[in-house]
Every structure is written in structure tokens, then in C-alpha cells.
Amino acid sequence: MSVSSYLELKEHVGHQIECVMYGGVNVSVVCDTCHVVLLDFDDESEQ
């Protein structure tokens, strides 16, 4: 699940953030500090 508001995202200001790919079909922006997925998208062309 990803964050859904300004306040939820603001909690991660100053944290270590990374963009990662999972299985070649999903790209996610992850907070490495909290181990929380901030945003993610699946490759819809694969479905």
C-alpha cells in the first residue's frame, strides 16, 4: 500500500528514499528508513 496524503508523505522528509523494480513488472518508490512503499505502479503492458 502506498501513502495517500500530504501528511503521510511528509512523515518521510529527510529519510533515505529509493526507486526500485520488482520482477520487471513493478516500479516502486520506497522509504528505506521506514521500509514503506510510498508509490508504486505495475507495468500495465504486461497484463
C-alpha positions in Angstrom: 0.0 0.0 0.0 1.3 3.5 -0.8 0.8 6.8 1.0 -2.3 8.7 0.1 -2.0 12.2 1.5 0.4 15.1 2.1 0.7 14.4 5.8 1.6 10.7 5.2 4.3 11.7 2.7 5.6 14.5 4.8 6.5 11.9 7.5 9.3 10.7 5.2 11.0 14.0 4.6 14.7 13.6 5.3 14.6 9.8 5.0 16.5 7.6 2.6 14.3 7.2 -0.5 14.9 4.7 -3.3 13.3 3.8 -6.6 13.3 0.0 -7.2 12.0 -2.5 -9.7 10.3 -5.8 -8.6 10.1 -8.7 -11.0 10.4 -6.5 -14.1 6.7 -5.6 -13.8 6.5 -3.1 -10.9 8.4 0.1 -10.1 8.1 1.5 -6.5 9.4 4.5 -4.6 10.4 3.1 -1.2 11.4 4.7 2.1 14.4 2.6 3.1 14.3 4.3 6.5 10.8 3.0 7.4 10.5 0.2 4.8 7.3 1.7 3.5 6.2 1.8 -0.2 5.4 5.4 -0.9 4.3 5.0 -4.5 4.1 2.1 -6.9 3.0 1.2 -10.4 2.6 -2.0 -12.3 3.6 -2.3 -16.0 0.1 -2.5 -17.5 1.5 -3.6 -20.9 2.4 -6.9 -19.3 -1.2 -7.6 -18.2 
